[in-house]
Amino acid sequence: MAFVIDLSDGYSCPVEFGLAVDGGRHEVQTFDARFKRLTQDRIEALLRSGRDYAMDLQDDQGRGGMSDREIADEVLIGWDGVQAADGSDVPFNKASKTRLLSVPGVTAAVVAAWCKSLREQKEGN
């Protein structure tokens, strides 16, 4: 089967994280993220600039690299399985993405899932 170079704009990947609940416990939460398909150059730039993925985070001006929040904001372009308290699906838009990424643990989980999807693609080749 031939490789078709005209790829879709994104792909889906599961995201899993622990949400703190009563009693000092954490409940595992999951949803399917839709990640933007980036060029290899942009992927490498994001990985170099991310605080958890590079040793040198300072540029000549003394500012740090991109935060996990900035990376998640760039790569997350949709989702399935995110619901409101009443069980209705939460539509993906700028406001709901900001709200989701404000939940403790979600941003790091989104970035980790995106990085894992890149590793698995690399390992599969």
N, CA, C and O atoms as CSV, one atom per row, in Angstrom:
chain,resi,resn,atom,element,x,y,z
A,1,MET,N,N,0.841,-1.176,0.000
A,1,MET,CA,C,0.000,0.000,0.000
A,1,MET,C,C,0.888,1.241,0.000
A,1,MET,O,O,1.817,1.346,0.801
A,2,ALA,N,N,0.605,2.163,-0.884
A,2,ALA,CA,C,1.401,3.380,-1.024
A,2,ALA,C,C,1.049,4.393,0.070
A,2,ALA,O,O,-0.085,4.439,0.548
A,3,PHE,N,N,2.026,5.189,0.452
A,3,PHE,CA,C,1.817,6.263,1.426
A,3,PHE,C,C,1.229,7.466,0.704
A,3,PHE,O,O,1.753,7.894,-0.324
A,4,VAL,N,N,0.151,8.006,1.236
A,4,VAL,CA,C,-0.485,9.194,0.665
A,4,VAL,C,C,0.003,10.395,1.456
A,4,VAL,O,O,-0.266,10.501,2.653
A,5,ILE,N,N,0.711,11.292,0.804
A,5,ILE,CA,C,1.348,12.404,1.507
A,5,ILE,C,C,0.359,13.488,1.927
A,5,ILE,O,O,0.675,14.279,2.816
A,6,ASP,N,N,-0.809,13.551,1.330
A,6,ASP,CA,C,-1.830,14.527,1.699
A,6,ASP,C,C,-2.564,14.023,2.937
A,6,ASP,O,O,-3.525,13.261,2.836
A,7,LEU,N,N,-2.100,14.457,4.096
A,7,LEU,CA,C,-2.626,13.968,5.359
A,7,LEU,C,C,-3.768,14.836,5.859
A,7,LEU,O,O,-3.912,15.989,5.452
A,8,SER,N,N,-4.573,14.273,6.741
A,8,SER,CA,C,-5.637,15.043,7.379
A,8,SER,C,C,-5.018,16.106,8.291
A,8,SER,O,O,-3.824,16.066,8.589
A,9,ASP,N,N,-5.842,17.044,8.721
A,9,ASP,CA,C,-5.339,18.132,9.562
A,9,ASP,C,C,-5.075,17.696,11.001
A,9,ASP,O,O,-4.433,18.428,11.755
A,10,GLY,N,N,-5.554,16.527,11.393
A,10,GLY,CA,C,-5.349,16.078,12.760
A,10,GLY,C,C,-5.652,14.612,12.940
A,10,GLY,O,O,-6.000,13.909,11.990
A,11,TYR,N,N,-5.514,14.155,14.177
A,11,TYR,CA,C,-5.767,12.759,14.526
A,11,TYR,C,C,-6.207,12.694,15.982
A,11,TYR,O,O,-5.932,13.605,16.763
A,12,SER,N,N,-6.887,11.618,16.340
A,12,SER,CA,C,-7.401,11.438,17.698
A,12,SER,C,C,-6.481,10.551,18.522
A,12,SER,O,O,-5.814,9.653,18.008
A,13,CYS,N,N,-6.471,10.833,19.811
A,13,CYS,CA,C,-5.629,10.081,20.738
A,13,CYS,C,C,-6.255,10.167,22.127
A,13,CYS,O,O,-6.729,11.236,22.510
A,14,PRO,N,N,-6.271,9.071,22.895
A,14,PRO,CA,C,-6.844,9.135,24.244
A,14,PRO,C,C,-5.959,9.928,25.209
A,14,PRO,O,O,-4.731,9.898,25.127
A,15,VAL,N,N,-6.617,10.631,26.116
A,15,VAL,CA,C,-5.948,11.366,27.192
A,15,VAL,C,C,-6.488,10.812,28.503
A,15,VAL,O,O,-7.698,10.661,28.673
A,16,GLU,N,N,-5.586,10.511,29.420
A,16,GLU,CA,C,-5.978,9.962,30.726
A,16,GLU,C,C,-5.277,10.753,31.826
A,16,GLU,O,O,-4.087,11.054,31.728
A,17,PHE,N,N,-6.031,11.086,32.877
A,17,PHE,CA,C,-5.454,11.821,33.988
A,17,PHE,C,C,-6.214,11.501,35.263
A,17,PHE,O,O,-7.348,11.025,35.215
A,18,GLY,N,N,-5.592,11.761,36.396
A,18,GLY,CA,C,-6.232,11.553,37.685
A,18,GLY,C,C,-6.824,12.851,38.202
A,18,GLY,O,O,-6.141,13.875,38.240
A,19,LEU,N,N,-8.080,12.818,38.597
A,19,LEU,CA,C,-8.771,13.984,39.141
A,19,LEU,C,C,-8.983,13.775,40.629
A,19,LEU,O,O,-9.553,12.766,41.046
A,20,ALA,N,N,-8.521,14.735,41.437
A,20,ALA,CA,C,-8.670,14.623,42.888
A,20,ALA,C,C,-10.144,14.655,43.261
A,20,ALA,O,O,-10.904,15.496,42.781
A,21,VAL,N,N,-10.536,13.721,44.130
A,21,VAL,CA,C,-11.915,13.647,44.625
A,21,VAL,C,C,-11.866,13.520,46.146
A,21,VAL,O,O,-10.789,13.443,46.735
A,22,ASP,N,N,-13.035,13.500,46.771
A,22,ASP,CA,C,-13.115,13.400,48.232
A,22,ASP,C,C,-12.365,12.175,48.756
A,22,ASP,O,O,-12.225,11.161,48.073
A,23,GLY,N,N,-11.896,12.308,49.981
A,23,GLY,CA,C,-11.226,11.187,50.632
A,23,GLY,C,C,-9.763,11.046,50.250
A,23,GLY,O,O,-9.141,10.024,50.540
A,24,GLY,N,N,-9.202,12.070,49.595
A,24,GLY,CA,C,-7.797,12.010,49.208
A,24,GLY,C,C,-7.514,11.048,48.071
A,24,GLY,O,O,-6.374,10.639,47.856
A,25,ARG,N,N,-8.562,10.692,47.346
A,25,ARG,CA,C,-8.407,9.759,46.230
A,25,ARG,C,C,-8.331,10.512,44.907
A,25,ARG,O,O,-8.596,11.712,44.840
A,26,HIS,N,N,-7.969,9.792,43.874
A,26,HIS,CA,C,-7.985,10.305,42.510
A,26,HIS,C,C,-8.788,9.343,41.647
A,26,HIS,O,O,-8.604,8.128,41.721
A,27,GLU,N,N,-9.663,9.882,40.843
A,27,GLU,CA,C,-10.412,9.083,39.879
A,27,GLU,C,C,-9.801,9.276,38.500
A,27,GLU,O,O,-9.492,10.398,38.100
A,28,VAL,N,N,-9.632,8.190,37.786
A,28,VAL,CA,C,-9.096,8.255,36.435
A,28,VAL,C,C,-10.185,8.786,35.497
A,28,VAL,O,O,-11.299,8.264,35.452
A,29,GLN,N,N,-9.839,9.815,34.765
A,29,GLN,CA,C,-10.732,10.425,33.781
A,29,GLN,C,C,-10.104,10.265,32.402
A,29,GLN,O,O,-8.881,10.289,32.266
A,30,THR,N,N,-10.933,10.102,31.391
A,30,THR,CA,C,-10.412,9.972,30.031
A,30,THR,C,C,-11.292,10.734,29.055
A,30,THR,O,O,-12.485,10.930,29.287
A,31,PHE,N,N,-10.684,11.155,27.970
A,31,PHE,CA,C,-11.401,11.695,26.818
A,31,PHE,C,C,-10.496,11.522,25.608
A,31,PHE,O,O,-9.297,11.286,25.752
A,32,ASP,N,N,-11.058,11.636,24.439
A,32,ASP,CA,C,-10.280,11.533,23.210
A,32,ASP,C,C,-9.980,12.932,22.703
A,32,ASP,O,O,-10.887,13.700,22.385
A,33,ALA,N,N,-8.688,13.254,22.631
A,33,ALA,CA,C,-8.242,14.544,22.112
A,33,ALA,C,C,-8.045,14.434,20.612
A,33,ALA,O,O,-7.670,13.379,20.101
A,34,ARG,N,N,-8.297,15.512,19.921
A,34,ARG,CA,C,-7.943,15.611,18.510
A,34,ARG,C,C,-6.748,16.547,18.447
A,34,ARG,O,O,-6.837,17.719,18.813
A,35,PHE,N,N,-5.624,16.009,17.975
A,35,PHE,CA,C,-4.384,16.769,17.899
A,35,PHE,C,C,-4.132,17.271,16.482
A,35,PHE,O,O,-4.385,16.575,15.498
A,36,LYS,N,N,-3.631,18.485,16.410
A,36,LYS,CA,C,-3.265,19.092,15.133
A,36,LYS,C,C,-2.055,18.352,14.568
A,36,LYS,O,O,-1.096,18.070,15.287
A,37,ARG,N,N,-2.110,18.047,13.300
A,37,ARG,CA,C,-0.975,17.399,12.643
A,37,ARG,C,C,-0.004,18.509,12.236
A,37,ARG,O,O,-0.302,19.322,11.361
A,38,LEU,N,N,1.149,18.528,12.880
A,38,LEU,CA,C,2.151,19.565,12.656
A,38,LEU,C,C,3.270,19.057,11.760
A,38,LEU,O,O,3.443,17.851,11.580
A,39,THR,N,N,4.023,19.990,11.206
A,39,THR,CA,C,5.209,19.604,10.449
A,39,THR,C,C,6.282,19.114,11.425
A,39,THR,O,O,6.242,19.437,12.613
A,40,GLN,N,N,7.216,18.352,10.928
A,40,GLN,CA,C,8.302,17.867,11.774
A,40,GLN,C,C,9.082,19.025,12.370
A,40,GLN,O,O,9.482,18.958,13.533
A,41,ASP,N,N,9.311,20.095,11.598
A,41,ASP,CA,C,10.035,21.253,12.120
A,41,ASP,C,C,9.300,21.875,13.304
A,41,ASP,O,O,9.929,22.246,14.295
A,42,ARG,N,N,7.969,21.993,13.210
A,42,ARG,CA,C,7.205,22.605,14.301
A,42,ARG,C,C,7.188,21.691,15.527
A,42,ARG,O,O,7.274,22.173,16.656
A,43,ILE,N,N,7.078,20.391,15.317
A,43,ILE,CA,C,7.123,19.443,16.438
A,43,ILE,C,C,8.439,19.594,17.190
A,43,ILE,O,O,8.452,19.688,18.417
A,44,GLU,N,N,9.540,19.617,16.454
A,44,GLU,CA,C,10.850,19.740,17.090
A,44,GLU,C,C,10.981,21.061,17.833
A,44,GLU,O,O,11.560,21.099,18.919
A,45,ALA,N,N,10.454,22.147,17.269
A,45,ALA,CA,C,10.503,23.448,17.944
A,45,ALA,C,C,9.707,23.411,19.246
A,45,ALA,O,O,10.169,23.924,20.265
A,46,LEU,N,N,8.522,22.813,19.224
A,46,LEU,CA,C,7.722,22.727,20.438
A,46,LEU,C,C,8.411,21.876,21.496
A,46,LEU,O,O,8.433,22.245,22.670
A,47,LEU,N,N,8.968,20.754,21.094
A,47,LEU,CA,C,9.639,19.886,22.050
A,47,LEU,C,C,10.883,20.548,22.628
A,47,LEU,O,O,11.195,20.361,23.804
A,48,ARG,N,N,11.599,21.324,21.806
A,48,ARG,CA,C,12.774,22.050,22.307
A,48,ARG,C,C,12.380,23.148,23.275
A,48,ARG,O,O,13.100,23.419,24.236
A,49,SER,N,N,11.240,23.784,23.028
A,49,SER,CA,C,10.860,24.937,23.841
A,49,SER,C,C,10.093,24.558,25.102
A,49,SER,O,O,10.044,25.342,26.050
A,50,GLY,N,N,9.495,23.371,25.128
A,50,GLY,CA,C,8.700,22.967,26.288
A,50,GLY,C,C,9.553,22.788,27.519
A,50,GLY,O,O,10.650,22.236,27.435
A,51,ARG,N,N,9.069,23.246,28.673
A,51,ARG,CA,C,9.876,23.229,29.891
A,51,ARG,C,C,10.230,21.824,30.349
A,51,ARG,O,O,11.261,21.634,30.993
A,52,ASP,N,N,9.403,20.840,30.035
A,52,ASP,CA,C,9.685,19.479,30.470
A,52,ASP,C,C,10.506,18.691,29.458
A,52,ASP,O,O,10.868,17.543,29.714
A,53,TYR,N,N,10.802,19.295,28.317
A,53,TYR,CA,C,11.414,18.523,27.238
A,53,TYR,C,C,12.754,19.070,26.785
A,53,TYR,O,O,13.362,18.519,25.867
A,54,ALA,N,N,13.228,20.138,27.405
A,54,ALA,CA,C,14.510,20.708,27.004
A,54,ALA,C,C,15.296,21.106,28.251
A,54,ALA,O,O,14.717,21.482,29.270
A,55,MET,N,N,16.583,21.021,28.156
A,55,MET,CA,C,17.427,21.401,29.286
A,55,MET,C,C,17.597,22.919,29.352
A,55,MET,O,O,17.568,23.502,30.435
A,56,ASP,N,N,17.773,23.549,28.207
A,56,ASP,CA,C,18.025,24.985,28.186
A,56,ASP,C,C,16.755,25.703,27.791
A,56,ASP,O,O,16.346,25.661,26.631
A,57,LEU,N,N,16.127,26.362,28.754
A,57,LEU,CA,C,14.851,27.012,28.497
A,57,LEU,C,C,14.966,28.517,28.380
A,57,LEU,O,O,13.962,29.195,28.159
A,58,GLN,N,N,16.138,29.043,28.518
A,58,GLN,CA,C,16.308,30.489,28.495
A,58,GLN,C,C,16.835,30.946,27.140
A,58,GLN,O,O,17.777,30.370,26.594
A,59,ASP,N,N,16.201,32.005,26.604
A,59,ASP,CA,C,16.760,32.596,25.394
A,59,ASP,C,C,17.663,33.756,25.815
A,59,ASP,O,O,17.903,33.957,27.006
A,60,ASP,N,N,18.151,34.500,24.867
A,60,ASP,CA,C,19.073,35.595,25.178
A,60,ASP,C,C,18.439,36.675,26.041
A,60,ASP,O,O,19.157,37.424,26.704
A,61,GLN,N,N,17.129,36.775,26.053
A,61,GLN,CA,C,16.437,37.799,26.836
A,61,GLN,C,C,16.132,37.311,28.254
A,61,GLN,O,O,15.602,38.080,29.056
A,62,GLY,N,N,16.448,36.068,28.583
A,62,GLY,CA,C,16.199,35.549,29.918
A,62,GLY,C,C,14.783,35.024,30.112
A,62,GLY,O,O,14.398,34.695,31.234
A,63,ARG,N,N,14.001,34.942,29.039
A,63,ARG,CA,C,12.640,34.429,29.148
A,63,ARG,C,C,12.668,32.920,28.959
A,63,ARG,O,O,13.513,32.398,28.232
A,64,GLY,N,N,11.758,32.229,29.603
A,64,GLY,CA,C,11.679,30.787,29.473
A,64,GLY,C,C,11.019,30.374,28.173
A,64,GLY,O,O,10.524,31.217,27.425
A,65,GLY,N,N,11.012,29.067,27.901
A,65,GLY,CA,C,10.368,28.525,26.714
A,65,GLY,C,C,8.859,28.460,26.887
A,65,GLY,O,O,8.305,29.025,27.830
A,66,MET,N,N,8.206,27.771,25.977
A,66,MET,CA,C,6.750,27.640,26.024
A,66,MET,C,C,6.344,26.781,27.210
A,66,MET,O,O,7.028,25.822,27.567
A,67,SER,N,N,5.234,27.138,27.806
A,67,SER,CA,C,4.690,26.340,28.903
A,67,SER,C,C,3.896,25.166,28.335
A,67,SER,O,O,3.549,25.145,27.154
A,68,ASP,N,N,3.614,24.187,29.205
A,68,ASP,CA,C,2.742,23.091,28.796
A,68,ASP,C,C,1.405,23.643,28.315
A,68,ASP,O,O,0.833,23.127,27.354
A,69,ARG,N,N,0.906,24.675,28.962
A,69,ARG,CA,C,-0.385,25.273,28.598
A,69,ARG,C,C,-0.345,25.814,27.170
A,69,ARG,O,O,-1.295,25.633,26.408
A,70,GLU,N,N,0.744,26.472,26.810
A,70,GLU,CA,C,0.869,27.014,25.452
A,70,GLU,C,C,0.959,25.893,24.420
A,70,GLU,O,O,0.372,25.988,23.342
A,71,ILE,N,N,1.688,24.842,24.749
A,71,ILE,CA,C,1.796,23.707,23.824
A,71,ILE,C,C,0.432,23.037,23.675
A,71,ILE,O,O,-0.007,22.764,22.557
A,72,ALA,N,N,-0.239,22.773,24.794
A,72,ALA,CA,C,-1.564,22.144,24.739
A,72,ALA,C,C,-2.539,22.999,23.941
A,72,ALA,O,O,-3.332,22.474,23.161
A,73,ASP,N,N,-2.483,24.300,24.131
A,73,ASP,CA,C,-3.368,25.199,23.408
A,73,ASP,C,C,-3.122,25.117,21.902
A,73,ASP,O,O,-4.064,25.208,21.115
A,74,GLU,N,N,-1.879,24.949,21.504
A,74,GLU,CA,C,-1.560,24.856,20.075
A,74,GLU,C,C,-1.960,23.520,19.470
A,74,GLU,O,O,-2.492,23.486,18.361
A,75,VAL,N,N,-1.719,22.429,20.165
A,75,VAL,CA,C,-1.913,21.117,19.550
A,75,VAL,C,C,-3.331,20.567,19.698
A,75,VAL,O,O,-3.744,19.734,18.892
A,76,LEU,N,N,-4.088,21.010,20.704
A,76,LEU,CA,C,-5.444,20.496,20.928
A,76,LEU,C,C,-6.433,21.230,20.030
A,76,LEU,O,O,-6.661,22.428,20.199
A,77,ILE,N,N,-7.021,20.506,19.071
A,77,ILE,CA,C,-7.938,21.146,18.112
A,77,ILE,C,C,-9.347,20.558,18.165
A,77,ILE,O,O,-10.195,20.905,17.342
A,78,GLY,N,N,-9.598,19.682,19.117
A,78,GLY,CA,C,-10.931,19.112,19.260
A,78,GLY,C,C,-10.925,17.996,20.268
A,78,GLY,O,O,-9.878,17.639,20.809
A,79,TRP,N,N,-12.126,17.427,20.531
A,79,TRP,CA,C,-12.235,16.314,21.467
A,79,TRP,C,C,-13.554,15.600,21.317
A,79,TRP,O,O,-14.498,16.102,20.706
A,80,ASP,N,N,-13.591,14.422,21.887
A,80,ASP,CA,C,-14.807,13.628,22.088
A,80,ASP,C,C,-14.754,13.143,23.531
A,80,ASP,O,O,-13.679,12.863,24.061
A,81,GLY,N,N,-15.909,13.048,24.158
A,81,GLY,CA,C,-15.971,12.501,25.503
A,81,GLY,C,C,-15.794,13.510,26.614
A,81,GLY,O,O,-15.523,13.126,27.751
A,82,VAL,N,N,-15.939,14.794,26.316
A,82,VAL,CA,C,-15.916,15.817,27.356
A,82,VAL,C,C,-17.367,16.233,27.578
A,82,VAL,O,O,-18.050,16.662,26.648
A,83,GLN,N,N,-17.827,16.101,28.817
A,83,GLN,CA,C,-19.234,16.352,29.120
A,83,GLN,C,C,-19.410,17.368,30.244
A,83,GLN,O,O,-18.531,17.558,31.084
A,84,ALA,N,N,-20.570,18.010,30.232
A,84,ALA,CA,C,-20.990,18.901,31.308
A,84,ALA,C,C,-21.576,18.060,32.441
A,84,ALA,O,O,-21.773,16.855,32.280
A,85,ALA,N,N,-21.854,18.681,33.576
A,85,ALA,CA,C,-22.404,17.979,34.737
A,85,ALA,C,C,-23.725,17.294,34.421
A,85,ALA,O,O,-24.053,16.275,35.029
A,86,ASP,N,N,-24.494,17.843,33.470
A,86,ASP,CA,C,-25.787,17.245,33.120
A,86,ASP,C,C,-25.669,16.099,32.121
A,86,ASP,O,O,-26.681,15.533,31.707
A,87,GLY,N,N,-24.436,15.750,31.727
A,87,GLY,CA,C,-24.215,14.651,30.799
A,87,GLY,C,C,-24.212,15.043,29.337
A,87,GLY,O,O,-23.980,14.200,28.471
A,88,SER,N,N,-24.466,16.313,29.048
A,88,SER,CA,C,-24.440,16.757,27.653
A,88,SER,C,C,-22.996,16.945,27.190
A,88,SER,O,O,-22.113,17.270,27.984
A,89,ASP,N,N,-22.774,16.736,25.902
A,89,ASP,CA,C,-21.438,16.918,25.350
A,89,ASP,C,C,-21.063,18.398,25.369
A,89,ASP,O,O,-21.887,19.261,25.068
A,90,VAL,N,N,-19.821,18.677,25.724
A,90,VAL,CA,C,-19.311,20.045,25.698
A,90,VAL,C,C,-18.722,20.280,24.316
A,90,VAL,O,O,-17.786,19.584,23.920
A,91,PRO,N,N,-19.252,21.246,23.577
A,91,PRO,CA,C,-18.709,21.512,22.246
A,91,PRO,C,C,-17.309,22.116,22.347
A,91,PRO,O,O,-16.999,22.842,23.292
A,92,PHE,N,N,-16.475,21.806,21.364
A,92,PHE,CA,C,-15.126,22.355,21.351
A,92,PHE,C,C,-15.188,23.774,20.798
A,92,PHE,O,O,-15.664,23.999,19.685
A,93,ASN,N,N,-14.708,24.715,21.579
A,93,ASN,CA,C,-14.529,26.090,21.135
A,93,ASN,C,C,-13.461,26.712,22.030
A,93,ASN,O,O,-12.978,26.069,22.962
A,94,LYS,N,N,-13.097,27.941,21.753
A,94,LYS,CA,C,-12.011,28.583,22.504
A,94,LYS,C,C,-12.318,28.646,24.001
A,94,LYS,O,O,-11.455,28.342,24.824
A,95,ALA,N,N,-13.542,29.038,24.353
A,95,ALA,CA,C,-13.905,29.171,25.776
A,95,ALA,C,C,-13.888,27.823,26.487
A,95,ALA,O,O,-13.391,27.719,27.608
A,96,SER,N,N,-14.435,26.778,25.835
A,96,SER,CA,C,-14.463,25.469,26.497
A,96,SER,C,C,-13.062,24.864,26.566
A,96,SER,O,O,-12.754,24.140,27.513
A,97,LYS,N,N,-12.210,25.146,25.581
A,97,LYS,CA,C,-10.829,24.663,25.647
A,97,LYS,C,C,-10.092,25.335,26.802
A,97,LYS,O,O,-9.354,24.672,27.531
A,98,THR,N,N,-10.281,26.629,26.976
A,98,THR,CA,C,-9.671,27.334,28.098
A,98,THR,C,C,-10.145,26.746,29.418
A,98,THR,O,O,-9.353,26.554,30.341
A,99,ARG,N,N,-11.427,26.465,29.503
A,99,ARG,CA,C,-11.989,25.883,30.729
A,99,ARG,C,C,-11.407,24.493,30.999
A,99,ARG,O,O,-11.037,24.188,32.133
A,100,LEU,N,N,-11.322,23.649,29.966
A,100,LEU,CA,C,-10.767,22.304,30.137
A,100,LEU,C,C,-9.312,22.371,30.579
A,100,LEU,O,O,-8.909,21.654,31.495
A,101,LEU,N,N,-8.518,23.227,29.936
A,101,LEU,CA,C,-7.098,23.306,30.260
A,101,LEU,C,C,-6.843,23.951,31.617
A,101,LEU,O,O,-5.708,23.958,32.094
A,102,SER,N,N,-7.889,24.495,32.245
A,102,SER,CA,C,-7.778,25.060,33.589
A,102,SER,C,C,-7.982,24.012,34.683
A,102,SER,O,O,-7.691,24.269,35.851
A,103,VAL,N,N,-8.476,22.842,34.310
A,103,VAL,CA,C,-8.680,21.766,35.288
A,103,VAL,C,C,-7.310,21.196,35.654
A,103,VAL,O,O,-6.555,20.793,34.769
A,104,PRO,N,N,-6.977,21.159,36.952
A,104,PRO,CA,C,-5.667,20.654,37.359
A,104,PRO,C,C,-5.396,19.247,36.801
A,104,PRO,O,O,-6.217,18.338,36.918
A,105,GLY,N,N,-4.228,19.111,36.201
A,105,GLY,CA,C,-3.804,17.823,35.658
A,105,GLY,C,C,-4.110,17.621,34.185
A,105,GLY,O,O,-3.476,16.791,33.533
A,106,VAL,N,N,-5.068,18.364,33.647
A,106,VAL,CA,C,-5.469,18.139,32.250
A,106,VAL,C,C,-4.395,18.599,31.273
A,106,VAL,O,O,-4.065,17.880,30.331
A,107,THR,N,N,-3.849,19.792,31.491
A,107,THR,CA,C,-2.857,20.321,30.548
A,107,THR,C,C,-1.665,19.382,30.433
A,107,THR,O,O,-1.240,19.053,29.325
A,108,ALA,N,N,-1.126,18.951,31.556
A,108,ALA,CA,C,0.019,18.036,31.531
A,108,ALA,C,C,-0.354,16.719,30.849
A,108,ALA,O,O,0.459,16.147,30.123
A,109,ALA,N,N,-1.572,16.238,31.076
A,109,ALA,CA,C,-2.015,14.988,30.450
A,109,ALA,C,C,-2.162,15.142,28.942
A,109,ALA,O,O,-1.836,14.222,28.192
A,110,VAL,N,N,-2.649,16.290,28.493
A,110,VAL,CA,C,-2.784,16.543,27.051
A,110,VAL,C,C,-1.407,16.550,26.392
A,110,VAL,O,O,-1.206,15.921,25.353
A,111,VAL,N,N,-0.463,17.262,26.999
A,111,VAL,CA,C,0.887,17.319,26.430
A,111,VAL,C,C,1.540,15.938,26.459
A,111,VAL,O,O,2.202,15.546,25.498
A,112,ALA,N,N,1.360,15.208,27.543
A,112,ALA,CA,C,1.936,13.858,27.643
A,112,ALA,C,C,1.344,12.928,26.588
A,112,ALA,O,O,2.070,12.143,25.978
A,113,ALA,N,N,0.028,13.011,26.367
A,113,ALA,CA,C,-0.616,12.162,25.354
A,113,ALA,C,C,-0.127,12.531,23.958
A,113,ALA,O,O,0.110,11.652,23.130
A,114,TRP,N,N,0.024,13.827,23.694
A,114,TRP,CA,C,0.523,14.274,22.391
A,114,TRP,C,C,1.942,13.760,22.178
A,114,TRP,O,O,2.255,13.235,21.109
A,115,CYS,N,N,2.811,13.905,23.193
A,115,CYS,CA,C,4.189,13.414,23.076
A,115,CYS,C,C,4.222,11.893,22.886
A,115,CYS,O,O,5.007,11.375,22.092
A,116,LYS,N,N,3.365,11.191,23.620
A,116,LYS,CA,C,3.297,9.733,23.480
A,116,LYS,C,C,2.870,9.354,22.068
A,116,LYS,O,O,3.393,8.396,21.500
A,117,SER,N,N,1.933,10.091,21.503
A,117,SER,CA,C,1.490,9.784,20.136
A,117,SER,C,C,2.623,9.974,19.142
A,117,SER,O,O,2.700,9.249,18.151
A,118,LEU,N,N,3.498,10.931,19.387
A,118,LEU,CA,C,4.645,11.154,18.508
A,118,LEU,C,C,5.666,10.046,18.656
A,118,LEU,O,O,6.231,9.581,17.667
A,119,ARG,N,N,5.908,9.615,19.901
A,119,ARG,CA,C,6.855,8.516,20.140
A,119,ARG,C,C,6.362,7.229,19.491
A,119,ARG,O,O,7.131,6.496,18.869
A,120,GLU,N,N,5.066,6.968,19.645
A,120,GLU,CA,C,4.536,5.729,19.075
A,120,GLU,C,C,4.605,5.758,17.561
A,120,GLU,O,O,4.851,4.725,16.937
A,121,GLN,N,N,4.394,6.917,16.957
A,121,GLN,CA,C,4.537,7.029,15.502
A,121,GLN,C,C,5.983,6.751,15.123
A,121,GLN,O,O,6.247,6.022,14.166
A,122,LYS,N,N,6.929,7.332,15.873
A,122,LYS,CA,C,8.345,7.156,15.590
A,122,LYS,C,C,8.753,5.697,15.786
A,122,LYS,O,O,9.471,5.136,14.959
A,123,GLU,N,N,8.294,5.079,16.886
A,123,GLU,CA,C,8.640,3.689,17.170
A,123,GLU,C,C,8.031,2.730,16.155
A,123,GLU,O,O,8.581,1.661,15.890
A,124,GLY,N,N,6.892,3.118,15.592
A,124,GLY,CA,C,6.228,2.248,14.633
A,124,GLY,C,C,6.885,2.229,13.271
A,124,GLY,O,O,6.632,1.330,12.469
A,125,ASN,N,N,7.729,3.216,13.001
A,125,ASN,CA,C,8.395,3.291,11.682
A,125,ASN,C,C,9.670,2.503,11.657
A,125,ASN,O,O,10.350,2.460,10.631
